[in-house]
Amino acid sequence: MSQVLNYLITARRCEVEELQRLARTCQLVLTVGKLIHCLQQERGISNIYLGSRGERDGQVWQERVAASQAAQRQFEAWLESTEHDNALSNGARLYTRIAFALHALDGMPRLRADVAALACTPAASYERFKTVVGALLALVFEAADVAVDPQISRLLVALFNLMQGKEFAGRERASGAAAFAMGKITREQEQAIETQIEMQEQALRRFESFAEGFRNEWSAMQATLPLADLERLRRKLLTAHDRPLATDLADAWYQCCSTRIDGLHQVEIHLAQYVQSQCREKIVELQKELDDQGQLFSQADALDPLAPLAAFSSSLEGQTLPEESLRAGVGPHLTQSIVEILRSQSERLQNLTQELATVRESLEERKLIERAKGVLMMKQGLNEEAAYRLLRKHAMNQNRRIAEVAQAILSLTEILPDA
């Protein structure tokens, strides 16, 4: 009997420990989110600075660089303060993503030196920033993908999509800022911005679908944003074609986009904190159940070792365990309590598995699309926005979902040799 009960308690302890790792993972996501936000701000100002050939916002650029460097130091300090031995959920995958992110961040001093010396174009700066931010976002995606609690997983998926939408909004800000600062926009820039707008809207819709409890806060935040001003500036930007753009609108564009992005960041912070609080509440709840079970199991030594298991098997078949099968002197209520724990644990684990499978469907679709975009970028020399437009075009022409087209591309890639 004691061995059976010890394993039941150990199972619950494992759940508590996993939630504790998940809570630390949420802290990591919150720290990464702040760093991403600072890098996005730096990217936008860098493009104004480069687009104006160093004539605009030099002081602001230095301030944004300092803010990004401070956020990176906080990120690295958090990593140093956290144990590396199984401290995060599914540590092998997350630690690999952390390594990639740190490697990408190692390239920031060189990028900043090139921006300061006006030694790179706005487009080149944009791509290099995108690589760094992309590595950090991949870390957040991994955190959502490895979460073992379905409610927390749903919230992390919502958080990732919110951050992804904010990243596309940041790319739009940077692209538009460069165009306004240069006083012109190319057709390629127009297409890129149109794609960035579509991708951010898709990501924010996915955020809404996974963050049911945040819809009221989301709607309230949306009402405070200068969306009408943003649409007006978008029209000026996307209908200029061969006409010159007013360079004095660069700051207005940057401020308008930044107000919206800052609003998204506030929702991101609140959501990340809410996820942490949910982890803490679940840990307290599980710990209380664990203590209650420990007290119950301490009374079970007098039971026939097979009685609870026999009762559990009988209950699954809709039968009632005969009274005589219980050892004299121990009431049937004790066996029944243990049976209920066994049954509850079995049903809960089954439900968790089913709910997690449902939540992760959206993550699997994103993996397919990202892999297909990578194939198109490598095989056809496209950038990310152009690869996505090609996927979308094929999906529309074939009346299929983008994920289905992505799967078809990946299937063909597996059987066709490289050119």
C-alpha positions in Angstrom: 0.0 0.0 0.0 2.7 2.5 1.0 4.5 2.1 -2.3 1.3 2.8 -4.3 0.5 5.8 -2.3 4.0 7.1 -2.4 3.9 7.1 -6.2 0.6 9.0 -6.2 2.2 11.7 -4.0 5.3 11.7 -6.2 3.1 12.3 -9.2 1.6 15.3 -7.6 5.0 16.6 -6.5 6.1 16.4 -10.1 3.2 18.5 -11.2 4.1 21.1 -8.5 7.7 21.2 -9.6 6.7 21.5 -13.3 4.5 24.4 -12.5 7.3 26.0 -10.5 9.5 25.6 -13.6 6.7 27.1 -15.7 6.4 30.1 -13.4 10.2 30.7 -13.9 9.7 30.3 -17.7 7.0 33.0 -17.5 9.4 35.3 -15.7 11.9 34.7 -18.6 9.2 35.6 -21.1 8.4 38.9 -19.2 12.1 39.8 -19.2 12.5 38.9 -22.9 9.4 41.0 -23.8 10.9 44.1 -22.3 14.1 43.6 -24.3 12.2 43.0 -27.5 10.2 46.2 -26.9 13.4 48.2 -26.4 15.0 46.7 -29.6 11.9 47.5 -31.6 12.1 51.2 -30.4 15.8 51.3 -31.3 15.1 49.8 -34.7 12.5 52.5 -35.6 14.7 55.4 -34.6 17.7 53.8 -36.3 15.8 53.8 -39.6 14.9 57.5 -39.2 18.6 58.3 -38.4 19.9 56.2 -41.4 17.1 57.4 -43.8 18.0 61.1 -43.0 21.7 60.3 -43.4 22.3 61.2 -39.7 20.4 64.5 -39.8 17.5 63.5 -37.6 17.1 62.1 -34.1 20.8 61.4 -33.3 20.3 62.1 -29.6 17.1 60.0 -29.5 18.9 57.1 -31.2 21.6 57.2 -28.5 18.9 57.1 -25.8 17.2 54.1 -27.4 20.5 52.3 -27.7 21.2 52.9 -24.0 17.7 51.6 -23.1 18.2 48.4 -25.2 21.6 47.8 -23.6 20.1 48.2 -20.1 17.3 45.7 -21.0 19.9 43.2 -22.3 21.8 43.5 -19.1 18.7 42.7 -17.2 18.0 39.7 -19.4 21.5 38.4 -18.9 21.4 39.0 -15.2 18.2 37.0 -14.9 19.7 34.1 -16.8 22.7 34.2 -14.4 20.5 34.2 -11.4 18.5 31.2 -12.5 19.8 27.6 -12.0 20.7 25.9 -15.3 19.8 22.4 -14.0 16.2 21.7 -15.0 15.1 25.2 -13.9 12.8 25.9 -16.8 10.0 23.9 -18.5 11.5 21.5 -21.1 14.9 23.0 -20.4 16.7 21.4 -23.3 14.6 23.2 -25.9 14.4 26.5 -24.1 18.1 26.6 -23.3 18.9 26.0 -26.9 16.7 28.9 -27.9 18.4 31.0 -25.2 21.8 30.2 -26.8 20.6 31.2 -30.2 19.2 34.5 -28.8 22.4 35.3 -27.0 24.4 34.6 -30.2 22.1 37.0 -32.1 22.5 39.6 -29.4 26.3 39.3 -29.8 25.9 41.0 -33.2 24.3 44.2 -31.8 27.5 46.1 -31.0 28.6 45.8 -34.7 25.2 46.8 -35.9 25.2 49.9 -33.7 28.7 50.8 -34.9 27.5 50.6 -38.5 24.4 52.7 -37.8 26.5 55.3 -36.0 28.9 55.5 -38.9 26.1 55.5 -41.5 27.7 52.4 -42.9 24.5 50.5 -43.6 21.2 51.2 -45.3 17.9 51.3 -43.5 16.9 48.1 -45.3 20.1 46.3 -44.1 19.6 47.6 -40.5 15.9 46.4 -40.6 17.0 42.9 -41.6 19.6 42.7 -39.0 17.3 43.9 -36.3 14.7 41.4 -37.5 17.1 38.5 -37.0 17.8 39.5 -33.4 14.2 40.1 -32.5 13.2 36.9 -34.3 15.6 34.9 -32.2 14.0 36.3 -29.0 10.5 35.7 -30.3 11.4 32.1 -31.0 12.3 31.8 -27.4 8.8 33.0 -26.4 7.2 30.6 -28.9 9.2 27.7 -27.4 7.9 28.7 -23.9 4.3 28.4 -25.2 5.0 25.1 -27.0 6.5 23.4 -24.0 4.0 24.5 -21.3 2.3 21.4 -19.7 -0.8 23.1 -18.3 -3.5 23.8 -20.9 -4.7 27.0 -19.4 -1.2 28.4 -19.1 -0.4 27.1 -22.5 -3.4 29.0 -24.0 -2.3 32.2 -22.3 1.3 31.8 -23.5 0.0 31.2 -27.0 -2.0 34.4 -26.7 1.0 36.2 -25.4 3.2 35.0 -28.2 0.7 36.1 -30.8 0.4 39.5 -29.2 4.2 39.9 -29.2 4.3 38.6 -32.8 1.6 41.2 -33.8 3.6 43.9 -32.1 6.7 42.9 -33.9 5.0 43.2 -37.3 3.7 46.6 -36.1 7.3 47.5 -35.2 8.5 46.4 -38.6 5.8 48.6 -40.2 7.0 51.5 -38.1 10.6 51.0 -39.1 9.8 50.6 -42.8 7.5 53.7 -42.9 10.0 55.8 -40.9 12.7 55.1 -43.4 10.5 56.0 -46.3 9.3 59.2 -44.8 12.9 60.2 -43.7 14.1 59.6 -47.3 11.1 61.4 -48.8 10.2 58.5 -51.1 8.9 55.0 -51.1 9.6 52.2 -53.5 7.1 49.6 -54.7 9.0 46.9 -52.8 8.6 49.0 -49.6 4.9 49.4 -50.3 4.4 45.7 -50.7 6.4 45.0 -47.5 4.3 47.4 -45.4 1.1 46.0 -46.8 2.2 42.5 -45.8 3.3 43.7 -42.4 -0.1 45.2 -41.8 -1.9 42.0 -42.8 0.4 39.8 -40.7 0.0 41.9 -37.6 -3.8 41.9 -38.0 -3.7 38.1 -38.3 -1.5 37.7 -35.2 -3.7 40.0 -33.1 -6.8 38.1 -34.2 -5.2 34.9 -32.9 -4.3 36.7 -29.7 -7.9 37.6 -29.2 -9.0 34.0 -29.8 -6.7 32.6 -27.1 -7.1 35.4 -24.5 -10.8 35.3 -23.7 -10.3 36.9 -20.3 -8.4 39.9 -21.7 -10.9 41.0 -24.3 -12.4 43.8 -22.2 -9.0 45.2 -21.4 -8.0 44.8 -25.1 -11.1 46.7 -26.3 -10.5 49.4 -23.7 -6.9 49.8 -24.8 -7.9 49.9 -28.5 -10.3 52.8 -27.8 -7.4 55.0 -26.5 -5.1 54.5 -29.6 -4.8 57.0 -32.5 -5.9 54.5 -35.0 -7.6 57.1 -37.2 -4.3 59.1 -37.4 -2.4 55.9 -38.2 -4.8 55.1 -41.1 -4.4 58.6 -42.4 -0.6 58.3 -42.4 -0.8 54.9 -43.9 -2.8 56.2 -46.9 -0.2 59.0 -47.4 2.6 56.4 -47.3 1.0 53.7 -49.5 -0.6 56.0 -52.2 2.5 58.2 -52.8 3.9 55.9 -55.5 6.3 58.0 -57.5 5.4 61.3 -55.7 7.7 62.6 -53.0 6.8 62.1 -49.3 6.8 65.0 -46.8 10.0 64.3 -44.7 8.6 66.3 -41.8 6.0 63.5 -41.3 8.7 61.0 -40.2 8.4 62.0 -36.6 4.6 62.1 -36.7 4.6 58.6 -38.2 7.1 57.3 -35.6 5.1 58.8 -32.7 1.8 57.5 -33.9 3.1 54.0 -34.5 4.9 54.1 -31.1 1.8 55.1 -29.2 0.0 52.1 -30.6 3.0 49.8 -30.0 3.4 51.1 -26.4 -0.3 50.3 -25.8 0.3 46.7 -27.1 3.3 46.4 -24.8 1.2 47.4 -21.8 -1.3 44.6 -22.6 1.6 42.3 -23.0 3.0 43.2 -19.6 -0.4 42.7 -17.9 -0.9 39.4 -19.7 2.5 38.1 -18.7 1.9 39.1 -15.1 -1.5 37.4 -15.2 0.1 34.2 -16.5 2.6 34.3 -13.6 -0.2 34.8 -11.1 -2.1 31.8 -12.5 1.0 29.7 -12.1 1.3 30.7 -8.5 -2.4 30.0 -7.8 -2.1 26.6 -9.3 1.0 25.8 -7.3 -0.8 26.8 -4.0 -3.8 24.7 -5.0 -1.8 21.6 -5.9 0.3 22.0 -2.8 -2.9 22.0 -0.6 -4.2 18.9 -2.4 -0.8 17.3 -1.9 -1.0 18.0 1.9 -4.5 16.7 2.1 -3.6 13.5 0.3 -0.6 13.0 2.6 -2.9 13.2 5.6 -5.3 10.7 4.0 -2.6 8.3 3.0 -1.2 8.3 6.5 -4.4 6.6 7.6 -4.3 3.9 4.9 -1.7 1.6 6.4 -4.5 -0.7 7.7 -6.0 -1.2 4.3 -5.6 -4.4 2.2 -2.9 -3.2 -0.3 -5.1 -4.3 -3.2 -8.4 -2.9 -1.9 -8.1 0.7 -3.4 -6.9 -0.7 -6.8 -9.7 -3.3 -6.9 -12.2 -0.5 -6.0 -10.8 1.7 -8.7 -11.0 -1.0 -11.3 -14.6 -1.9 -10.2 -15.6 1.8 -10.3 -14.4 2.0 -13.9 -16.7 -0.9 -14.8 -19.6 0.6 -12.9 -19.5 -2.0 -10.1 -19.6 -1.6 -6.3 -16.8 -3.1 -4.2 -18.3 -5.6 -1.7 -17.9 -4.6 1.9 -16.2 -7.9 2.8 -13.3 -7.0 0.5 -12.3 -4.3 3.0 -10.2 -5.1 5.9 -12.1 -5.1 9.2 -11.7 -1.9 11.3 -11.2 0.4 8.2 -14.3 2.1 6.9 -15.2 2.0 3.2 -15.0 5.8 3.1 -11.2 5.7 3.3 -10.9 3.3 0.4 -13.5 5.3 -1.6 -11.5 8.5 -1.0 -8.3 6.9 -2.4 -10.4 5.5 -5.3 -11.6 9.0 -6.0 -8.1 10.4 -6.0 -7.0 7.6 -8.5 -9.9 8.3 -10.7 -9.6 12.1 -10.6 -5.9 11.9 -11.4 -6.5 9.5 -14.3 -9.3 11.7 -15.8 -7.4 14.9 -15.2 -4.3 13.7 -17.0 -6.4 12.5 -19.9 -8.2 15.8 -20.2 -4.9 17.7 -19.9 -3.5 15.7 -22.8 -6.6 16.4 -25.0 -6.7 20.1 -24.2 -2.9 20.6 -24.8 -3.3 18.9 -28.2 -6.0 21.4 -29.1 -4.0 24.4 -28.0 -0.9 23.2 -29.9 -2.7 22.9 -33.2 -2.2 26.6 -33.8 1.5 26.3 -32.9 2.0 23.4 -35.3 0.4 25.4 -38.1 2.8 28.3 -37.4 5.8 25.9 -37.5 4.6 24.6 -40.9 4.3 28.2 -42.3 7.6 29.3 -40.9 9.4 26.3 -42.3 7.7 26.8 -45.7 8.7 30.5 -45.7 12.3 29.4 -44.9 12.3 27.0 -47.9 11.0 29.8 -50.3 13.5 32.3 -48.9 16.4 29.8 -49.5 15.3 28.4 -52.8 14.0 31.5 -54.5 16.0 34.2 -52.8 13.0 36.0 -51.2 12.8 38.0 -48.1 10.3 37.0 -45.4 7.5 39.3 -46.5 7.8 38.2 -50.2 7.8 34.5 -49.1 4.6 35.0 -47.1 3.0 36.9 -50.0 3.8 33.9 -52.3 2.3 31.5 -49.8 -0.8 33.6 -49.5 -1.2 33.9 -53.3 -1.0 30.1 -53.8 -3.5 29.6 -51.0 -6.0 32.1 -52.5 -5.6 30.6 -56.0 -6.1 27.1 -54.8 -8.8 28.1 -52.2 -6.9 26.4 -49.5 -5.5 27.4 -46.1 -2.0 28.8 -45.9 -1.0 26.0 -43.6 -2.1 23.4 -46.2 -0.1 25.1 -48.9 2.9 25.2 -46.6 2.6 21.5 -45.9 2.5 20.8 -49.7 5.6 22.9 -50.2 7.4 21.0 -47.5 6.3 17.6 -48.8 7.7 18.5 -52.3 10.9 19.8 -50.8 11.5 16.5 -49.1 11.3 14.5 -52.4 12.8 17.0 -54.9 16.6 17.4 -55.1 18.2 20.8 -54.7 18.8 22.7 -57.9 
